[in-house]
Amino acid sequence: MTRDPFDFECRVYFEDTDAGGVVYNANYLKFYERARTEFLRALGFEQDELLSKNIVFVVRNITVDFIQAARFNEILLVQTRIEQLKKASLIFKQEIFTRRSDQILAINAALVKVVCVSADHFKPTAIPAEIYSKLTPS
């Protein structure tokens, strides 16, 4: 799919790091989740409103390639783009970058498969047309 990436910045807090002062591996998933939530928000969709319409997006699968460690107090740029869009699911490609010594460094990259499900039964359901149309590149 061809769509401009969505950029989300966040800072690494002490609570995100391990004893070595680097981001604990599981916390990258939080940065990715926040970026996907902000991506939906930028398109005009709040997750609590979707829930009230019986729609939830759940992660089905994540593959993460850890390239380098992010460090305490760094500003991270999480880029999110849609790699694949289907009737009831989509795959995001997400990458995290930081600036260190005037260089932009890739920290890690992930492919995240997200499935649209009904909130009451957690069964896959079609992505609502108004969301699907905004996910599709123009």
N, C-alpha and C positions, 0 to 999 in steps of 0.2 A: 504494500500500500504506500502511496506517496502522500504524506501529510507532514507539515512542519512539526518538529518535536515540541512538546510542552516542557518548559523549564520551571523547576521548583528549587529554590535555595533553602538550605537549612544549616544550622550550626551544630557541630559535634559538642555535646555537653559531657561533663565528667561522668554522668550516669550512663552514658553510651559506651564508655570505655572499660577495658579490663585492667588488671594490675599493671600491665605494661604501657598503659596510656594510649592504646590503639582501640579502635572500635571493635567491640565484641561481635563476632560473625553474625549472630542472630539479629542484631540490631539493624543491620542493613535492610532486613525485611520491613522494619518499621519505616525507614526512609522511603522505601519503594511504595509502601501502602499509603503514606501521606501524600506522595506525589500523584498516585492514581486518584486519590480522593480530591485533590486540588484540580486535577485534570477534569474530572466530572463537574466539579463546581464551576470551573471556567466555562464549561459548555452550558451551564445553567441548571445543573442537576445536583440537588442536595441529597445525601444518602438517607437522611431521616424522612424526606418527602417520598423517596422511592419506596422505602419500607412501608409508609402509609398506603402506598399503592400496591402492596404485596410483592414488591420487586427487591431482590437482593443480588448483588454480584459477589460471588465467592471464588476464592482461589482454588483451582483444581490441581495446578502443578507449577512448580518454580524450579528453574535451573539457574544457578548462580556461578559465575566464573570470577573467583577472587584473584585480582591482579596485584593490588597493593593494599596496604592498610591505611585507612584514614586515621587521623590523629586528633586528640583533644583540641578543641577550640578552632578547628578548621571550618571554613565555610564550604559546604558541599553543593554542587549543582547536580540535581537529579533530572535527567532528560528522559521523557516518556514519549514513545510513539507506538502507534498501532501497526503491528506486523501483519496480522491476519484478522479479518472480521467475518464471522459466520452468523447464521440465524440466531443462535443462542449462546455463542461464545466469542471470545476474542483473545488474541495473543498480543501482549505488550512486550516491546523491547525497551528495557530500562537500563540506563547507564549512569554511573556516579563518577563525577569529576571533581577535582580540587585544584587550586592554584598553589604551587609550592616553588619557591625560588624563581618566580616569574615564568614558570612553566605550567601548562595545563596537564595534569596527570589523570589518567584513567584509573579509578580505584577498583571498580568491578562492573560487571554487566550481568543482566538477568533476562531470561525469557519467562514471562508469567502468563499462564493460561487462566483466564477468568470466565466463569460460566454464570449466566443469568438464571436465577432460580426463583420459584415462588416462595415467599417468606413463610407461608403456612405449611407447606409440605416438603420444601427443599428439593423439589423436582425441577429439572431443567425446563425453561420456558423461553419463548422467543423474546429477544430484546425488543422492548416497545418501539414502535415506529418512530416516535419523536426523538428517541435517544439514538436509534440506529442511523437516522438521517444525519444527525450531527456528528456521528463517529465516522461517517463516510467522507472521504476527501472531496472537496468541491472542485 
